[in-house]
């Protein structure tokens, strides 16, 4: 099964599992679980925008940082710039916040609401360098766009 096939299967399963107007935390917990099952990232989860910081939301993987400042680290920079960030080597990213020392690469995608405000970021980590490519970016951005209706 190709990476695209695994992403397509994940998106189909997510569409079935979303409660459509249900509980945000439960829905995003299922999204993280489906993505972990189908794609097996080292860590995957969401951080919610709360004022000048990001707060840990539903995730799959090892325990993580609870608070991250907007504008710092990969997640905070993604939220501040309002754009996807793919980091092949997190140790080379200036200001990287190491929630887990085994993380080697990271892909972070902003999740916008219907009015264009960043409400969360989707964070995917790998324990391998340069683990994320254009396919991962395309599908992670598609997933984030599907989640916009949840806010």
Buried (B, 14 or more C-beta within 10 A) or exposed (E): EEEEEBBBBBBEBBEEBBEEEEEBEEBBBBBBBBBBEBBEBBBBBBBBBEEEBBBBBBBBBEEBBEEBBBEBBBBBBBBBEEEBBBBBEBEEBEEBBEBBEEBBBBBBBBBBBEEEEBBBBBBBBBEEEEBBEEEBBEBBBBBBEBBBEBB
